Amino acid sequence: MCGIIGYIGKRDVVSLVVDGLRRLEYRGYDSAGIAYFLKGEIQLKRSVGKLSSLEAILPRNPSDGVSGIGHTRWATHGKPSEDNAHPHRAGTLVMVHNGIIENYLSLKKKLQDEGRVFTSDTDSEVIIHLVDSFYQKGLSLEVSVQKAVMQMHGSYAICILSKDAPDELVAVRSGCPLVVGVGESEYFVASDIPAFLSHTRNVIYLEDGEMVLFSPNGLEICDFKGARLVKEQHQISWDPVMAEKGGYRHFMQKEIHEQPRAIVDTIRGHVAQEAGEVLLAGTEEIGQWMENCQRIVIIGCGTSWHAALVGKFLLEEIAKIPVEVDIASEFRYRDPHLVKGDWVIGISQSGETADTLAAIKEAKTKGIPTLSICNVVGSSLSRETDAVFYTHAGPEISVASTKAFTTQLTALTLLAIYLGRRRGHLSEKAGKQLIHQLFLIPKQIEEVLAHEDRVADIARNFFRYRDFLYLGRGILYPVALEGALKLKEISYIHAEGYPAGEMKHGPIALIDENMPVVVLALKDKVYEKIVSNVMEVKARGGVVIAFAEEGDTELAPLVDEICFIPKVVSALSPILMTIPLQLLAYHVSVSRGSDVDQPRNLAKSVTVE
């Protein structure tokens, strides 16, 4: 939700801030704004819509200062408008904010009673007025911010500039991501690393309750009470080119094609192939917990929830351990019954998903061991859990998740093999076979990607339809959910995923020639049943698009369109079957002229409720 960036240094402030916002636009694109100095005055430029609208109103050579802040917005409080766009101003201060202030109404009333006038409908504007109320009393900006945050309830990452100190910048974090970039005689602070990755790879991760102060003397980090802290710098290994399109039409298409590499990187270092063993380096705690583990609870949101559902099949089948799957936003509010012997696993691409973080914290208050499966090193979730399994997908810029999902499935597969071997339910021979098959998956994905044109042809034949039904059985049921989600996210077509056995319990009433049915079919123990589902659809005049294994001559004559994937064992089929569904959603969206990478109303990382 929203992206913020601050810069202090000797280079062109506006161009650096705007470039950072461009790399953060996946976090929100309802409006954008920037604050910078010109002849000792703070200039505010704000615009509704995408960043290009802001760039169009920026004058040439607009800044002669050394500091600036910027914001790209995903609207929560207040509709997208210029008044509601950031930065917000009060007195001599300007601010950008990511997050939600839960008690903003009571704070706003108090400030209005003191005579302050608000110009927006946002909760964010309360922050700058509250800080200014202390600043006007002669307190320093640092102390004013500290006093203000003590009155605020909610989640926030904030950057503030003062007209009185153009070579200083203050940023604070509580519940929303914020990372510092350390360059040569210059500093960055932003919601995400790609905002400044082309300028420096040296970063400092801020924790909740921490503040960073930038000045001509360098940077200082302190807590909300002013106590100075010493923080370690980390070096990011990502190549900045990884965050660019690399010749593809969209980031989503590029990220779909990056999946073979991402899966290899996720497997690398975790497997002893000759022994049929998985090695979870850095997560030795898992071996200790496993001895007493009686149940695993997996939580996630959206695509990560679908990965969790696949994880349930994998862990129960391979490791023979009971698994429950919860939507994180429901888990945190239902007083979950957790007991000794439980584990809780949180899955999040960004590691900043608010509901997943809150659910993990709930589990920790009950004394339950926690593990995160996450893509972003140093993210809030990775620091909150007792252990972390990094997926190494690399930066994922498109809002619709692709390589993050398949690397999550890869991580869950490795975890299932690890537990299966340690618990004695997976033999050495079976472990070797499954690991061998997993090593083949990247090459098999490349084979699927080589037939992208075939999927694109199917998309062009069906992009005008308004409703789709996706059917899968067993471990492919969550993949049907994910396929439907991808289609609705980026093409705005209504799509539903269903377990195929439930088709007769409602969805069959909707089937006619105007609702294509996407069927996922493997030659497994439920193959005959999925064929029966296809026959039921065709008997009612339905249109069937099938994704099936190579060599399936039985299904091909029964359906309207068919696309084949290489033969694969059932446990690994979700990874491989996901690829053509991503391609289908992508090419349908392209055919409809939709904004593939930045679909309306969505943001990449949901860091507030």
C-alpha positions in Angstrom: 0.0 0.0 0.0 1.6 3.2 -1.1 5.3 3.7 -1.8 7.5 6.4 -0.1 11.0 7.6 -0.8 13.3 10.2 0.7 16.7 11.4 -0.6 19.4 13.6 0.8 22.6 14.2 -1.2 24.3 16.3 -3.8 22.7 14.9 -7.0 19.6 16.0 -8.8 16.9 15.5 -6.1 13.8 15.5 -8.3 15.1 13.0 -10.9 16.3 10.6 -8.1 13.0 10.8 -6.2 10.9 10.4 -9.4 13.1 7.4 -10.5 12.5 5.8 -7.1 8.8 6.4 -7.3 8.8 4.7 -10.7 10.2 1.6 -9.2 7.7 1.8 -6.3 4.6 2.4 -8.5 3.6 -1.3 -8.1 2.7 -0.3 -4.5 0.1 2.2 -5.6 -0.8 4.3 -8.6 -4.0 6.3 -7.7 -1.9 9.5 -7.3 1.7 10.6 -6.9 3.5 13.6 -5.4 6.9 15.1 -4.6 8.3 17.8 -2.3 11.7 19.5 -3.0 13.5 22.7 -2.3 13.8 25.7 -4.6 15.3 29.0 -3.4 14.8 28.0 0.2 11.1 27.1 -0.2 9.5 23.7 -0.2 7.7 23.1 -3.5 4.8 20.6 -3.7 3.8 18.9 -6.9 0.9 16.4 -6.8 -1.2 14.7 -9.4 -4.0 12.2 -9.7 -3.3 9.0 -11.6 -0.1 7.3 -12.5 3.4 8.7 -12.1 3.4 9.9 -15.7 0.8 12.5 -14.7 3.1 13.9 -12.1 6.1 14.0 -14.4 4.1 16.0 -16.9 3.7 18.9 -14.5 7.3 19.0 -13.2 9.3 21.9 -14.5 12.8 21.4 -15.9 15.6 21.8 -13.4 13.1 22.3 -10.6 15.3 21.9 -7.5 18.4 23.6 -6.1 18.2 21.7 -2.7 19.8 18.6 -1.4 16.7 16.8 0.0 13.3 15.6 -1.2 10.5 13.1 -0.6 8.0 11.4 -2.8 4.9 9.2 -2.7 2.9 7.0 -4.9 -0.6 6.3 -3.4 -3.0 3.4 -3.1 -6.1 5.0 -1.7 -7.5 3.9 1.7 -9.0 7.0 3.4 -10.3 9.4 0.8 -10.8 8.9 -2.9 -8.0 9.5 -5.4 -7.7 13.3 -5.8 -5.1 16.0 -5.8 -6.1 17.1 -2.3 -5.7 13.6 -1.0 -2.4 13.0 -2.7 0.8 13.2 -0.7 3.0 15.0 0.4 0.9 16.7 3.0 1.9 20.1 4.5 1.4 21.8 7.9 3.3 24.9 8.7 6.9 24.6 7.6 6.7 20.8 7.4 5.9 18.3 4.7 5.4 14.6 5.0 4.7 11.4 3.1 3.1 8.4 4.8 2.4 4.7 4.1 0.0 3.0 6.4 -3.2 3.6 8.4 -3.7 5.7 11.5 -6.5 3.9 13.3 -7.3 6.7 15.8 -7.1 9.5 13.3 -10.7 10.7 13.8 -10.1 11.4 17.5 -6.8 13.1 16.8 -8.3 15.1 14.0 -11.1 16.4 16.2 -8.6 17.4 18.9 -6.4 19.3 16.4 -9.4 21.0 14.8 -10.5 22.1 18.2 -7.1 23.8 18.5 -7.9 25.7 15.3 -6.1 23.6 12.7 -7.6 23.4 9.2 -7.5 20.1 7.2 -7.5 20.1 3.4 -7.8 16.4 2.7 -10.0 13.4 3.6 -7.0 11.3 4.5 -5.9 9.9 7.9 -2.3 10.8 6.9 -2.8 14.6 7.2 -3.4 14.1 10.9 0.2 13.0 11.3 1.8 16.2 9.9 -0.5 18.5 11.9 0.2 16.5 15.1 4.0 16.8 14.5 3.7 20.5 13.7 1.7 21.1 16.9 4.8 20.1 18.8 7.2 21.7 16.4 5.5 25.1 16.7 6.3 25.0 20.5 10.0 25.2 19.7 10.8 21.5 20.0 13.2 19.9 17.5 11.8 18.0 14.6 13.2 14.8 16.1 11.5 15.3 19.5 8.3 16.6 17.8 8.1 13.3 15.8 8.7 11.2 18.9 6.0 13.0 20.8 3.5 12.6 17.9 4.0 8.9 17.3 3.4 8.2 21.0 -0.2 9.4 20.4 -0.8 7.5 17.1 -2.3 4.1 16.9 -1.9 2.1 13.7 0.8 1.3 11.1 3.0 3.8 9.4 6.2 4.6 7.6 6.8 8.3 7.4 9.3 10.7 5.9 9.3 14.4 6.9 11.1 17.5 5.7 11.3 21.0 7.3 11.7 24.3 5.5 13.9 25.3 8.5 16.4 22.6 7.8 16.7 21.8 4.1 19.7 19.5 4.6 17.9 17.2 7.1 15.3 14.5 6.8 13.5 12.4 9.4 11.9 9.0 8.8 10.1 6.6 11.2 8.7 3.1 11.0 6.0 1.2 12.9 4.2 -1.7 11.2 5.1 -0.7 7.6 8.3 -1.5 5.7 11.1 1.1 5.5 14.7 0.5 4.5 17.7 2.9 4.3 20.1 3.0 1.4 23.6 4.1 2.2 25.5 5.6 -0.8 28.6 7.7 -1.1 27.8 11.1 0.6 24.1 10.4 0.0 21.3 8.5 1.6 18.0 7.0 0.6 15.0 5.8 2.6 12.2 3.9 0.9 9.4 1.4 1.2 11.3 -1.2 -0.8 14.9 -1.8 -2.0 14.3 -1.4 -5.8 13.6 2.3 -5.3 17.3 2.9 -4.9 19.0 -0.3 -6.0 20.5 1.3 -9.1 22.4 3.7 -6.8 23.5 1.6 -3.9 23.3 -2.0 -2.6 24.2 -1.1 1.0 21.1 -1.1 3.1 20.0 -0.9 6.7 16.7 -2.4 7.7 14.6 -0.4 10.2 12.6 -2.2 12.8 9.3 -1.2 14.2 9.7 1.7 16.7 12.9 3.0 15.0 13.6 6.5 13.6 16.4 7.6 11.2 17.8 11.1 11.2 19.7 12.3 8.1 21.9 15.4 8.3 25.1 16.8 6.9 26.9 14.8 9.6 25.5 11.5 8.2 22.7 9.3 9.7 21.7 8.4 13.2 19.2 5.8 14.2 17.3 5.9 17.4 14.2 4.5 19.1 11.1 6.5 19.8 12.5 7.6 23.1 15.6 9.0 21.5 18.1 6.3 22.5 20.8 5.9 19.8 21.1 2.5 18.1 23.9 0.8 16.2 22.5 -1.0 13.1 24.3 -3.4 10.8 24.6 -2.7 7.1 23.7 -5.4 4.6 24.7 -5.7 1.0 22.0 -6.7 -1.5 23.0 -9.3 -4.1 20.3 -8.5 -6.6 21.4 -7.1 -9.9 19.6 -3.8 -10.7 18.9 -5.3 -14.1 16.7 -7.9 -12.4 14.2 -5.1 -11.7 13.9 -4.1 -15.4 11.8 -5.6 -18.1 14.7 -7.1 -20.0 13.1 -6.9 -23.4 9.7 -8.4 -22.4 6.5 -6.4 -23.1 5.5 -6.5 -19.4 7.1 -7.3 -16.1 4.6 -10.1 -15.6 5.7 -11.8 -18.8 9.3 -11.4 -17.8 8.6 -12.8 -14.3 6.7 -15.8 -15.8 9.8 -16.6 -17.9 12.1 -16.2 -14.9 10.5 -19.1 -13.1 13.0 -21.8 -14.2 15.9 -19.7 -12.8 13.9 -18.8 -9.6 13.1 -22.4 -8.8 16.7 -23.4 -9.3 17.8 -20.7 -6.9 15.2 -21.8 -4.4 16.4 -25.4 -4.6 20.1 -24.6 -4.6 21.9 -25.4 -1.3 19.0 -27.2 0.2 19.4 -30.7 -1.4 21.7 -33.6 -0.9 20.5 -35.5 -4.0 22.6 -38.7 -3.5 21.2 -39.2 0.0 17.6 -38.2 -0.9 17.8 -35.6 1.8 16.7 -31.9 2.1 19.1 -29.6 4.0 17.4 -26.6 5.5 20.5 -24.5 6.2 19.8 -21.6 8.6 16.5 -23.2 9.8 18.0 -25.8 12.2 15.2 -25.0 14.6 12.9 -27.0 12.4 14.6 -30.2 13.3 14.2 -29.5 17.0 10.5 -28.6 16.7 9.8 -31.7 14.6 10.3 -34.1 17.4 7.2 -32.8 19.2 5.2 -31.5 16.3 1.7 -32.8 16.1 0.1 -30.3 13.7 1.0 -27.6 11.3 -1.1 -24.5 10.7 -0.2 -22.5 7.5 -1.5 -19.0 7.0 -1.4 -16.7 4.0 -3.4 -14.2 1.9 -4.4 -14.4 -1.8 -1.8 -16.3 -3.8 0.1 -17.3 -0.7 -3.1 -18.8 0.7 -3.3 -20.9 -2.5 0.3 -22.0 -2.0 -0.6 -23.0 1.6 -3.5 -25.2 0.3 -1.0 -27.0 -1.9 1.3 -27.3 1.1 -1.4 -29.1 3.0 -1.6 -31.8 0.3 2.2 -32.1 0.2 2.8 -32.2 3.9 0.0 -34.6 4.7 0.9 -37.0 1.8 4.7 -36.9 2.1 5.3 -36.2 5.8 2.0 -37.7 7.2 1.4 -34.7 9.5 -2.0 -33.0 10.0 -2.2 -29.6 8.4 -4.7 -26.8 8.7 -4.8 -23.8 6.4 -6.1 -20.4 7.4 -6.7 -17.1 5.7 -4.5 -14.8 7.7 -7.1 -12.1 8.0 -9.6 -14.6 9.6 -7.0 -16.4 11.7 -6.1 -13.3 13.7 -9.7 -12.5 14.7 -11.1 -15.9 15.7 -9.0 -16.7 18.8 -7.4 -19.7 17.2 -6.9 -22.8 19.3 -3.2 -23.4 19.3 -1.5 -25.9 21.7 1.9 -27.3 22.4 3.0 -29.4 19.5 1.7 -27.0 16.9 3.8 -25.1 14.3 2.6 -22.0 12.5 4.0 -21.3 9.0 3.4 -17.8 7.5 3.7 -17.4 3.7 4.2 -14.0 2.1 6.1 -12.8 -1.0 6.9 -9.4 0.4 7.1 -10.4 4.1 5.2 -7.2 4.8 1.5 -8.5 4.5 -0.2 -6.9 7.6 -2.6 -9.7 8.3 0.0 -12.4 8.0 2.4 -10.5 10.3 -0.4 -10.1 12.8 -1.3 -13.8 12.7 2.3 -14.7 13.3 2.5 -12.4 16.3 -0.7 -14.0 17.6 0.9 -17.4 17.4 4.0 -16.2 19.1 2.0 -14.8 22.1 0.7 -18.4 22.6 4.3 -19.8 22.6 4.0 -21.5 19.2 7.1 -21.9 17.0 6.9 -20.0 13.8 8.4 -20.3 10.4 8.1 -18.0 7.4 8.3 -18.7 3.7 9.3 -15.4 2.2 11.0 -13.8 -0.8 12.4 -10.6 0.7 15.5 -10.9 2.8 15.3 -8.8 6.0 11.5 -8.3 5.6 9.3 -7.8 8.7 8.0 -11.4 8.5 11.4 -12.9 8.2 12.5 -11.1 11.3 9.4 -11.8 13.3 9.4 -15.6 12.9 11.7 -18.1 14.7 13.0 -19.4 11.4 12.7 -18.4 7.7 12.9 -20.3 4.4 13.8 -17.8 1.7 12.5 -18.5 -1.8 15.1 -16.5 -3.8 12.6 -15.5 -6.5 14.3 -12.1 -6.8 12.3 -8.8 -7.2 8.8 -9.3 -8.4 7.5 -6.0 -9.8 4.2 -7.0 -11.5 1.3 -6.8 -9.0 0.1 -10.3 -10.1 2.3 -12.8 -8.4 3.9 -15.5 -10.6 7.4 -16.6 -9.7 6.8 -16.0 -6.0 4.0 -18.6 -6.2 5.9 -21.3 -7.9 8.9 -20.8 -5.6 6.6 -20.9 -2.6 5.4 -24.3 -3.9 9.0 -25.4 -4.3 9.8 -24.4 -0.8 6.8 -26.3 0.6 7.9 -29.3 -1.5 11.3 -29.2 0.0 9.9 -28.8 3.5 7.6 -31.8 3.0 10.5 -34.0 1.8 12.6 -32.8 4.8 9.9 -33.7 7.3 8.9 -36.9 5.5 12.5 -38.2 5.7 13.0 -37.0 9.3 9.7 -38.5 10.5 10.4 -41.8 8.7 7.4 -41.6 6.3 9.5 -41.1 3.2 12.1 -43.7 2.3 15.6 -42.8 1.0 14.6 -44.3 -2.4 11.4 -42.3 -2.6 13.2 -39.2 -1.4 15.8 -39.6 -4.1 13.1 -40.1 -6.8 11.1 -37.0 -5.7 14.2 -34.8 -5.5 15.3 -36.0 -9.0 11.9 -35.1 -10.3 12.1 -31.7 -8.7 15.4 -31.0 -10.4 13.7 -31.7 -13.7 11.0 -29.1 -13.1 12.9 -26.0 -14.3 13.6 -27.7 -17.7 10.0 -28.8 -18.0 8.8 -25.3 -17.3 11.1 -24.1 -20.2 9.3 -26.7 -22.4 5.9 -25.2 -21.5 7.2 -21.6 -22.0 8.4 -22.7 -25.5 4.8 -23.2 -26.4 3.6 -19.8 -25.2 2.2 -19.0 -28.7 -0.2 -21.9 -28.3 -1.6 -20.5 -25.1 -1.7 -17.0 -26.7 -3.9 -18.4 -29.5 -6.3 -19.8 -27.0 -6.4 -16.5 -25.2 -7.3 -14.6 -28.4 -10.2 -17.0 -29.0 -11.7 -16.4 -25.6 -10.7 -13.0 -24.3 -14.2 -11.6 -25.0 -16.0 -13.9 -22.6 -17.2 -12.4 -19.3 -17.2 -15.5 -17.0 -14.8 -18.5 -16.6 -15.0 -21.6 -14.4 -11.7 -23.4 -13.4 -11.9 -27.0 -12.2 -9.3 -29.1 -10.6 -9.2 -32.2 -8.3 -7.0 -33.1 -5.4 -3.7 -31.2 -5.3 -4.7 -29.3 -8.5 -7.8 -27.8 -6.8 -5.7 -24.9 -5.3 -4.1 -24.4 -8.7 -7.6 -23.9 -10.2 -8.2 -21.2 -7.5 -4.9 -19.6 -8.4 -5.6 -19.7 -12.2 -9.0 -18.0 -11.6 -7.4 -15.4 -9.4 -4.8 -14.5 -12.0 -7.5 -14.1 -14.7 -9.7 -11.9 -12.6 -6.8 -9.8 -11.2 -5.4 -8.6 -14.5 -8.2 -9.0 -17.1 -11.2 -8.0 -14.9 -13.1 -11.1 -16.1 -15.2 -12.9 -13.5 -13.6 -16.2 -12.8 -14.2 -18.9 -10.1 -12.0 -21.8 -9.1 -13.8 -25.0 -7.8 -12.9 -28.5 -6.8 -14.3 -30.4 -9.8 -16.2 -32.8 -7.5 -18.3 -29.8 -6.3 -19.4 -28.8 -9.8 -22.7 -30.5 -9.4 -23.3 -28.7 -6.1 -24.1 -25.3 -7.7 -21.8 -24.2 -10.5 -23.3 -26.6 -13.0 -26.3 -24.4 -13.1 -24.2 -21.6 -14.8 -22.7 -23.7 -17.5 -23.6 -22.9 -21.1 -21.9 -21.8 -24.3 -21.1 -18.4 -22.8 -18.9 -19.6 -19.9 -15.7 -21.4 -20.8 -14.6 -24.1 -18.3 -10.9 -24.5 -17.8 -10.1 -28.1 -16.7 -6.8 -29.3 -15.2 -6.3 -33.0 -15.8 -3.5 -35.4 -14.8 -3.3 -39.1 -15.5 -3.7 -39.9 -11.8 -6.1 -41.7 -9.6 -8.9 -39.2 -10.2 -8.4 -38.9 -14.0 -11.5 -40.8 -14.8 -13.5 -38.5 -12.6 -12.2 -35.3 -14.2 -13.1 -36.9 -17.6 -16.6 -37.4 -16.3 -16.7 -33.7 -15.3 -15.8 -32.8 -18.9 -18.6 -34.9 -20.2 -21.1 -33.2 -17.9 -20.0 -29.8 -19.1 -20.2 -30.8 -22.8 -23.6 -32.4 -22.3 -24.9 -28.9 -21.3 -23.4 -27.1 -24.2 -20.4 -25.9 -22.4 -17.0 -25.0 -23.8 -13.9 -26.7 -22.4 -10.3 -25.6 -22.4 -8.2 -28.4 -21.0 -4.6 -28.5 -19.7 -3.4 -32.1 -19.7 -0.3 -34.3 -19.8 1.5 -35.0 -23.0 0.2 -38.2 -24.7 -3.4 -37.8 -23.3 -5.3 -39.1 -26.4 -8.5 -39.8 -24.4 -9.3 -36.2 -23.4 -8.3 -34.4 -26.6 -11.3 -35.4 -28.7 -13.7 -34.4 -25.9 -12.7 -30.8 -25.4 -12.7 -27.6 -27.5 -9.1 -26.6 -26.8 -6.2 -28.5 -25.3 -2.7 -27.6 -24.2 -0.2 -30.1 -23.0 2.4 -30.1 -20.2 5.2 -32.6 -19.8 4.4 -35.7 -17.7 5.0 -35.0 -14.0 4.5 -36.8 -10.7 1.3 -35.7 -8.8 3.2 -33.9 -6.0 5.0 -31.6 -8.4 2.1 -31.1 -10.8 1.0 -27.8 -9.2 4.3 -26.1 -10.1 4.1 -27.2 -13.7 0.4 -26.7 -14.2 0.5 -23.2 -12.9 2.7 -22.0 -15.8 0.1 -22.3 -18.7 -2.6 -20.7 -16.4 -0.4 -17.7 -15.9 0.2 -17.4 -19.6 -3.5 -17.7 -20.3 -4.3 -14.9 -17.9 -1.5 -12.8 -19.2 -2.5 -13.1 -22.9 -6.2 -12.6 -22.2 -5.3 -9.4 -20.4 -3.1 -8.3 -23.3 -5.8 -9.0 -25.8 -8.3 -7.0 -23.7 -5.9 -4.0 -23.5 -5.8 -4.1 -19.7 -2.9 -2.7 -17.7 -1.1 -6.0 -17.0 1.4 -5.0 -14.4 -0.7 -2.5 -12.5 -4.3 -3.7 -12.5 -6.9 -1.3 -11.0 -7.6 -1.2 -7.3 -4.7 -3.6 -6.5 -1.3 -3.1 -4.9 1.6 -5.4 -4.7 2.0 -5.6 -1.0 -1.0 -5.2 1.3 0.7 -3.7 4.3 -2.5 -2.4 6.0 -5.8 -4.1 6.8 
